[in-house]
């Protein structure tokens, strides 16, 4: 894929997925660790959303988890992202 195609996708979607950064043999372990981090943070996130909803605001979607700044919760994928490969 050309650099211009990647830049176009970044502008359009706000992200670009680079295939093969995390080896297939490690994906399950990384996924489990990221999901566990999201589960740990879910209670605080739900409490914050409930407080916002109590003020009459509509926020978030039920059944959709999110974890901002996941790197602060788990660094399991950091070696892959920082690799020069």
Residue frames as qw, qx, qy, qz and C-alpha x, y, z in Angstrom:
[[0.000, 0.892, 0.452, 0.000, 0.00, 0.00, 0.00],
 [0.410, 0.510, -0.024, 0.756, 1.33, 3.42, -0.87],
 [0.239, -0.194, -0.452, 0.837, 1.96, 6.15, 1.67],
 [0.266, -0.067, -0.148, -0.950, -0.73, 8.32, 0.05],
 [0.597, -0.291, -0.650, -0.369, -3.27, 5.47, 0.41],
 [0.505, -0.302, -0.659, 0.469, -2.39, 5.11, 4.09],
 [0.060, -0.109, -0.210, 0.970, -2.71, 8.86, 4.65],
 [0.419, -0.187, -0.412, -0.787, -6.07, 8.87, 2.85],
 [0.619, -0.356, -0.697, -0.067, -7.33, 6.08, 5.09],
 [0.365, -0.227, -0.518, 0.740, -6.06, 7.92, 8.19],
 [0.151, -0.001, -0.012, -0.989, -8.00, 11.01, 7.15],
 [0.548, -0.200, -0.532, -0.614, -11.10, 9.02, 6.29],
 [0.756, -0.336, -0.557, -0.076, -11.20, 6.54, 9.20],
 [0.373, -0.827, 0.263, -0.328, -8.92, 8.06, 11.81],
 [0.651, -0.470, 0.596, 0.029, -6.76, 4.93, 12.01],
 [0.653, 0.500, -0.524, -0.222, -4.78, 2.49, 9.92],
 [0.892, -0.312, 0.316, -0.080, -4.19, -1.17, 10.79],
 [0.252, 0.661, -0.697, -0.118, -0.70, -2.48, 10.10],
 [0.971, -0.037, -0.139, -0.193, -0.96, -6.23, 9.55],
 [0.870, 0.156, -0.354, 0.305, 1.54, -8.53, 11.21],
 [0.025, -0.732, 0.399, -0.553, 2.77, -6.16, 13.93],
 [0.585, -0.371, 0.616, -0.376, 1.77, -8.68, 16.59],
 [0.188, 0.228, -0.920, -0.259, 2.71, -12.21, 15.49],
 [0.698, -0.204, -0.429, -0.536, -0.27, -14.55, 15.10],
 [0.652, -0.115, -0.705, 0.254, 1.16, -16.78, 17.83],
 [0.239, -0.101, -0.502, 0.825, 0.94, -13.88, 20.32],
 [0.262, -0.339, -0.290, -0.855, -2.39, -12.32, 19.34],
 [0.627, -0.495, -0.573, -0.185, -4.52, -14.41, 21.73],
 [0.573, -0.339, -0.435, 0.606, -2.34, -13.53, 24.73],
 [0.124, 0.048, -0.001, 0.991, -2.31, -9.81, 23.86],
 [0.399, -0.411, -0.459, -0.679, -6.08, -9.83, 23.30],
 [0.638, -0.482, -0.593, 0.096, -6.72, -11.54, 26.65],
 [0.452, -0.256, -0.323, 0.791, -4.57, -9.01, 28.50],
 [0.056, -0.151, -0.163, -0.973, -6.22, -6.00, 26.83],
 [0.523, -0.459, -0.545, -0.468, -9.70, -7.41, 27.52],
 [0.610, -0.426, -0.551, 0.378, -8.73, -8.02, 31.15],
 [0.246, -0.092, -0.151, 0.953, -7.59, -4.39, 31.44],
 [0.288, -0.301, -0.355, -0.837, -10.91, -3.22, 29.99],
 [0.617, -0.477, -0.613, -0.125, -12.82, -5.38, 32.47],
 [0.503, -0.298, -0.443, 0.680, -10.79, -3.95, 35.37],
 [0.073, -0.080, -0.015, 0.994, -11.62, -0.40, 34.28],
 [0.195, -0.424, -0.701, -0.539, -15.25, -1.08, 33.37],
 [0.341, -0.649, -0.628, 0.260, -16.73, -0.40, 36.83],
 [0.227, -0.489, -0.086, 0.838, -15.22, 3.09, 37.01],
 [0.011, -0.030, -0.536, -0.843, -16.31, 3.79, 33.45],
 [0.254, -0.521, -0.768, -0.272, -19.87, 2.65, 34.15],
 [0.309, -0.643, -0.478, 0.512, -20.03, 4.80, 37.29],
 [0.135, -0.332, 0.152, 0.921, -18.89, 7.86, 35.36],
 [0.134, -0.212, -0.671, -0.697, -21.44, 7.22, 32.60],
 [0.293, -0.601, -0.743, 0.042, -24.21, 6.72, 35.18],
 [0.240, -0.570, -0.271, 0.737, -23.35, 10.05, 36.81],
 [0.005, -0.154, 0.389, 0.908, -23.49, 11.76, 33.42],
 [0.224, -0.369, -0.786, -0.442, -26.79, 10.09, 32.56],
 [0.272, -0.590, -0.652, 0.390, -28.20, 11.16, 35.94],
 [0.077, -0.465, -0.028, 0.882, -27.71, 14.74, 34.79],
 [0.576, 0.629, 0.313, -0.418, -29.93, 14.04, 31.79],
 [0.225, 0.659, -0.569, -0.437, -27.23, 13.43, 29.19],
 [0.970, 0.189, 0.115, -0.102, -27.18, 10.50, 26.80],
 [0.038, 0.746, -0.657, -0.104, -23.74, 8.93, 26.64],
 [0.171, -0.317, 0.932, 0.044, -22.26, 5.69, 25.46],
 [0.729, 0.052, -0.446, -0.517, -23.96, 2.61, 24.14],
 [0.775, -0.346, 0.438, -0.296, -24.98, -0.31, 26.30],
 [0.956, 0.079, 0.270, 0.085, -22.83, -3.37, 25.75],
 [0.628, 0.665, -0.136, 0.382, -19.94, -1.41, 24.25],
 [0.687, -0.597, -0.032, 0.413, -16.78, -1.32, 26.31],
 [0.449, 0.806, -0.130, 0.362, -14.08, 1.23, 25.88],
 [0.741, -0.509, -0.033, 0.437, -10.69, 1.78, 27.39],
 [0.271, 0.942, -0.121, 0.154, -8.99, 5.09, 26.80],
 [0.051, 0.784, -0.589, 0.191, -5.22, 5.15, 26.95],
 [0.981, -0.113, -0.125, -0.090, -4.95, 1.38, 27.12],
 [0.632, 0.433, -0.450, 0.459, -1.15, 1.71, 27.29],
 [0.193, -0.556, 0.455, -0.668, -1.59, 3.09, 30.83],
 [0.830, -0.253, 0.225, -0.444, -3.40, -0.09, 31.89],
 [0.909, -0.075, 0.379, 0.157, -1.31, -2.75, 30.15],
 [0.087, 0.772, -0.490, -0.396, 1.93, -2.65, 28.23],
 [0.782, 0.001, 0.620, 0.055, 1.57, -6.16, 26.80],
 [0.695, 0.619, 0.316, 0.186, 1.62, -4.87, 23.22],
 [0.081, -0.948, 0.190, 0.241, 4.28, -2.18, 23.70],
 [0.507, -0.411, 0.627, 0.425, 7.23, -4.31, 22.54],
 [0.542, 0.408, 0.659, 0.325, 5.50, -4.93, 19.22],
 [0.196, 0.948, 0.248, 0.016, 4.54, -1.30, 18.65],
 [0.234, -0.890, 0.307, 0.244, 8.04, -0.10, 19.54],
 [0.757, -0.083, 0.532, 0.371, 9.79, -2.68, 17.34],
 [0.102, 0.634, -0.368, -0.673, 11.60, -1.37, 14.25],
 [0.417, 0.085, 0.868, 0.257, 10.56, -4.45, 12.20]]
